[in-house]
């Protein structure tokens, strides 16, 4: 288990590490000089002995020697930077991100390209008593490196965080003009939510709503009625749509560790993910402009209908509750989840006041508020 270092101790260890690196650089320089001397001596001897046509390559000689030296230095540095027993800390506490990969832009913010999430020598295990969730991960979205984690690669039930992928897959299957088309809510949609004790927008049977309403209803109040109606609108039935979801997991490269059996996050032993994989999923989701807008909305009013003449006002309570907390920036997108087997969980995306993007996923907190405060704690203390 890892624990935080004090800032002074972190700086002291960094200085020691730099000194050792400088020492090894001196070794390289001395070795190169030695190789040059060896070459001159051998060349002189070969000329004296009339062997000036002997095949002798300085490049090959230096290459061979320097490769050996490089291997020795890499071994030494790997031992020096081995953090299995020495925790590293983020930003001002010691976190040093690696070189950034190619970037993409999400609503004006640059984030890394691709869907690899990597632990590095700077990644540390969360041991803070403030972190109540049993699973957590914080990813630097500028390069895909894990800042810190707590069983972040362990299998969890993602509960309604599943609906992030539901919204993304649906958005990729329809055109913008489809958003204002209408769907009639059926008894199957309402009973699905009621019989499984799931959250719902509370549409009425026979109510005619727009596809846009279904997207916002799926994410903001985590409505199972909206999610099922959306899946059926796209694919005709839920299982065909779930097939598209699992195809998307393969495309993202996480199908070995994440698999879904339904579009709402209903508990199933074969419905699973990890915090790291959910970070990949929310990253892919926010790269879709429409899904970003849905996940960024704090409130939304559904279409005016006969059953609801003023529409239904729905809220993303995670965003509304965290917006006045000190997170060292602004949480821009989020989706929560809960089933008994997963506890309270959430995935969120923040850009700090310094303009740095992060993705946070936690699972198995004892309450919705505790889940929020775990995100607050990670953003406030582990970002820059």
C-alpha positions, -999 to +999 in steps of 0.1 A: +000+000+000+013+035-008+011+066+013+018+103+006+053+118+010+057+152+024+066+179-001+101+183+014+108+146+012+095+144-024+119+173-034+148+156-016+143+124-035+140+142-068+174+160-062+190+126-054+175+112-086+188+141-107+223+138-093+224+101-102+212+108-137+240+135-142+265+110-129+254+084-155+256+111-182+292+117-173+299+080-176+285+081-212+308+110-221+338+093-206+329+061-224+327+078-258+361+095-253+375+061-244+360+045-276+376+073-296+410+067-281+407+030-287+398+036-324+428+059-329+452+035-313+438+005-334+439+026-366+475+036-360+485+001-353+468-011-385+486+015-406+519+005-391+513-032-399+501-024-434+465-032-426+451+001-436+424-017-457+411-037-427+374-032-423+370-013-392+340+009-385+340+036-358+303+037-360+299+000-353+324+002-325+307+031-308+273+016-314+282-016-298+298+000-268+271+026-263+244+000-265+260-019-237+264+013-217+228+023-224+215-010-212+235-007-180+223+028-174+187+019-181+189-009-156+204+014-130+179+041-136+150+016-135+162+005-101+166+041-090+131+050-101+114+018-089+085+031-069+072-002-057+082+008-021+084+046-026+052+064-034+051+093-058+027+122-054+008+144-079+017+179-092+030+200-063+033+168-043+056+151-068+036+141-099+055+145-132+035+137-164+053+120-193+056+134-228+022+141-243+009+121-273-010+135-302-040+156-291-077+160-299-099+190-290-130+187-268-150+219-267-118+239-271-098+218-246-069+197-259-068+161-246-048+131-257-056+111-287-065+074-285-079+053-256-049+039-239-047+045-201-013+039-186+002+035-152+036+051-150+064+053-124+046+084-111+013+067-105+006+061-069-019+041-049-045+061-029-043+055+008-059+087+020-086+082+046-106+109+028-112+084+000-142+063+010-149+047-023-133+013-026-124+018-063-111+049-079-089+063-107-078+098-117-065+101-152-045+130-167-065+136-199-037+155-215-016+123-219-037+093-207-015+086-177-029+075-144-022+101-117-034+079-088-057+049-083-073+026-058-081-008-073-087+011-105-081-019-127-102-043-107-136-055-120-167-036-108-203-035-117-207-001-134-244+004-126-258+034-144-224+046-156-233+021-183-257+047-198-227+068-209-220+042-235-257+039-242-258+076-251-226+074-272-236+044-292-271+058-299-256+092-309-233+074-334-262+056-350-285+086-357-283+119-376-288+153-361-322+157-378-334+126-360-331+143-326-365+160-331-383+129-343-409+115-319-411+083-299-442+070-281-436+057-246-450+022-241-459+002-211-428-019-217-406+012-212-423+023-179-427-013-165-390-020-172-380+008-149-407+001-123-403-037-121-365-034-117-367-006-092-347+017-115-346+055-118-369+069-144-378+102-161-414+092-153-428+095-188-465+084-191-476+055-212-486+068-246-467+101-241-450+113-273-415+126-267-385+135-289-354+115-294-336+144-278-357+140-247-346+104-245-309+113-246-313+139-218-336+115-199-310+087-201-282+108-186-295+135-163-320+116-141-305+082-153-339+073-166-342+036-175-375+043-193-356+068-216-326+045-221-347+015-231-368+037-255-337+051-270-321+016-275-353+004-291-355+035-313-320+028-326-320-010-329-356-022-326-348-041-293-325-039-264-303-070-271-295-059-306-285-025-292-264-041-265-246-059-293-236-025-307-224-015-272-201-045-270-189-038-305-180-003-294-161-018-265-140-038-289-134-006-310-121+011-278-099-018-270-114-027-236-136-057-245-114-081-226-122-063-193-156-048-199-188-065-211-224-053-210-256-073-210-281-044-208-283-007-217-292+006-183-267-009-158-290-034-142-270-059-122-259-090-140-228-112-132-218-109-168-222-071-168-189-056-157-162-031-162-133-013-143-128+022-133-100+025-159-123+012-186-151+036-176-125+064-179-120+053-215-157+052-221-164+087-207-134+100-228-149+086-259-183+101-250-171+136-244-154+135-278-189+134-293-201+170-293-238+161-288-231+136-259-208+162-244-236+187-244-260+162-228-235+153-201-227+189-195-263+200-189-272+207-153-310+208-161-333+201-190-370+204-196-386+177-218-410+185-246-444+199-237-469+172-241-506+165-232-494+144-202-469+171-191-480+205-205-450+222-189-426+194-197-406+176-170-377+194-154-348+169-150-314+175-133-279+161-133-276+162-095-240+153-095-231+185-115-255+206-094-241+193-061-205+196-070-206+230-088-200+250-056-173+227-042-136+235-044-123+211-071-095+233-083-115+239-115-149+230-130-164+196-134-179+198-169-195+164-175-206+135-152-228+104-149-236+086-117-248+051-109-260+029-081-270-007-076-265-026-043-237-046-058-217-015-069-226+011-043-226+047-054-204+054-084-197+081-108-175+091-138-167+128-144-145+151-165-129+183-152-108+211-165-088+228-137-084+265-133-049+260-148-064+246-179-055+210-174-081+182-182-087+152-159-111+122-158-121+107-125-141+075-119-150+061-085-172+031-073-186+016-042-191+046-020-217+043+008-238+072-005-243+096-034-229+125-014-198+104-004-192+096-040-193+134-049-169+142-021-145+115-033-144+133-066-139+166-049-110+152-029-092+138-059-097+169-080-088+193-052-056+175-040-043+156-070-046+180-100-027+210-112 
